[in-house]
Amino acid sequence: MATFVLIHGAGGRGSDWGLVADELRAAGHEVLAVDLPCDDESAGLAEYREAVLDVIGDRRDDLVLVAQSLAGFTAPLVADRVPVERIVLVTAMIPKPGETGDDWWVNTGTADAIKAQGLPDDAELFVHDVPPHVLEAMEPPRDQTGTPMGEPWPLDAWPDVPTTFLLCKDDRFFPRDWMREIVRERLGIEPVEVPGGHCAYLSQPKALAAAILQARDQI
């Protein structure tokens, strides 16, 4: 049995992972969904790391970190502190040493990649493929402070932990072809494509959970 530690993105909640968590638990695994202090102006990357470590507690066996979007900055910091079997990134940011989240946005050309899709200016980038009844059942998003985005990523390198990147085919915020090149450049691996947009944990929970389980089985 694995323990999956689910880490949400900007302005999210641990409960955002509910549909995926149900699938993972049904497969016989333990699931921990973290609430990061994203609405606390005083909380930066160290506090995000500690929030995850607090939830993990004294668990040390078969830990798998699953990180979405901005949580790509946090998961490796956790893996630097406790033994982790695998990091699974879900359409996540991949930082370089010393790079801030704000730098990442510029360095990777994210804004240009979004613009290159030719979408209308008012196009929904995050939940365009999420069924209305799922959105209605969600807790409202939280405010996301800019504090962690302004802090340099403190590790000297990506941790020596097997890493899988799940690339969301229909993502409008981190477009597929652009993100594939970011993954190749920064991690030197080929991403695994899964259906869904930026919030595939809401639009494609079964497929996403299946991909997470498959990544874990590579251990």
N, C-alpha and C positions, 0 to 999 in steps of 0.2 A: 504494500500500500504506500502510495506517495502522499506527501503533503504539498498541495498546490497553494502557493501564496500569491494571491491576485492583487495587483497594484494598479489602481486607476490612473487616468490621465488628468489633465488640467481641469480644475473645477468639478471633479467627479466625486463619487462616493463608493465605498465598498459594495453597497447594495446594487450598484450598476452591473455588477457581475452576476447577479442572481440567477439568470437563466443558464449561464455557462456553469456556475457552481452546482446547480441542480444536476446537470449532465455528468459532471465529474464525480459528484457524490454517488450518483446512480451506478457509476462504474466501480464503486468501492473505495474511493479515495477520500482523504481528509482535505477540506478546503478552508483556507483562511483568507478573508477579504478585508483588506486594510482600508481604514479611513485616514488619509494623509491630512496634515494640518494646512490645507491649501488656502484657507481663508484667514490665516493668522499672519499678519504682516511681519512678525518677528521670526517666523519659521523659514529656514532655508534648507539647503540640501542635507545638512547634518541632522536637522530635526525630522526631515522626511525619512532618512535612513533609520533613525531611532524609533519612529512610529512603526516601521515595518519590523524591526528587531523586537519591539515590545510585544507585538502580536505573535511572532514566532516563539517567543519565550525560550524554554529550554529544549525545544524540539531540534534535533540534529540529524535525523535519519530521513534520507530520500526527499530532501527539500527541493522543490522546483519553483523558481520565481517566474511569474507571468506578468509582464509589464507592457502597458499600452501607452502609446504616444509619449507625453512628457515623462512618464515613469521610466523611460529608457535611461534617464539621468540617475535615477534612484536605485534600480535593481543591481547594477554592478557595485554600488557602494555597500549594499547589503552583502553581496557575495564576497566582498573583501573582508568581511567580519565573521561570517559563519560559513561552514562547509555547505555548498550547494551542488546538487547533482547536475542541474541544467538551468540556464536562463532561456526563457521563451519570450521573445519580443513580438508584440502584436502591433504592426504599423507604428513602430516606436522611433523616437529620436535616438541617434547613436552619437554620443559625444566623443570628442578628442580631448586629450589632456590639456587642461587650462582653458578650454573653450566654455563660454557661457551659453545659456540657452538663447540669448539674444544674438550672440555671435553665430550660433548654429543656424539660425534663421537666415542670416545674411550669407554665411559661408557656403551653405548648400544651395542657395538660390531658390528657396521655397516659394517666395512670392511669384517669381517668374514661372515656376513649374505650375502653379495654380492658374496663373493667367494664360499660359500656353494651351490650356484645355478649351479655351474659347467659350466658357460658360457665361451666361448672363450675369451682370453685376450683382443681381439679387439671388443668385442660385444658392441653394442650401448645400453647404460643404460637409456637414457632419452626419446628419441623420436622414438624408434624402431617401434612403432605402429601408428605413425602420417602419414597420407597420404602425398605423395610428394607435391601435389599441395597446401596443407595447409602450409607446411614448406616454400615453395617458396614465399608465400604471406606474411610471417612473417617479421617484422623488425628484424635486426640482434641483437643477445644478447649483453648486455653490460658487461663490466668488473665488477667483483665482488671483492671488497676489503676484506681483512681479518679482518678489524676493528671490526665489530659487533660479529664476531666469537670468538674474544679474550676477550670479555667483560662478566663478570658474570651477569647472569640474575638477575635483582634487586628485584623482588617481593618475599615476604615471602611464598606465596602459589599461586596456580592457582586461579584466581578470581572467586568469587561466581556468575558465569554466566552459564546458561545452555550451554553445549558444545556437539556438534556432531562431530564424526570423520568419514570421508569418506575414506575408505580403497580401494585403487586401485588394482584390482585383478591381473593385468598384470605388476605391477611395478617391475622393475629389480633393481632400485636404493635403494628403501626401500621395500624389498620383503614382500609379503602379510603375511605369517605365522609369520615371525619375528616381523613385525610391529604390528600385532594383539596383541602379548604379551606385547609390549611396551605400547600400548594404555591401556590394562587392568591394567598393573602395575602402570602407572603414572597418569591415569585419573579415573580408576575404572569404566570404561564404556565398552560396547561392540561396536566395530566399525560397521559401515554400509558399506557393500561391493558394489562397483560400478565398471563397466567395465573401462578398460584403463590402461595405464602405468603411469609413473611419471608425464607426461604432458597430463593428461586426458582432460584438458581444450582445448587441440588441437585435440586429437584423438577421444574423446567421448563427445563433448560439450553438445549435447542434453540430454544424460543420466546424465551427471554431473549436468547440470542445473536442471533437474527434481529432483535429489537427494537433491540439495540445497534448492529448493522450498519445498520439503517434510519436510526437517529439520526445515525450517521456520514455517511451518504449525503446528509444535508441540508446538509453543508458546501459 
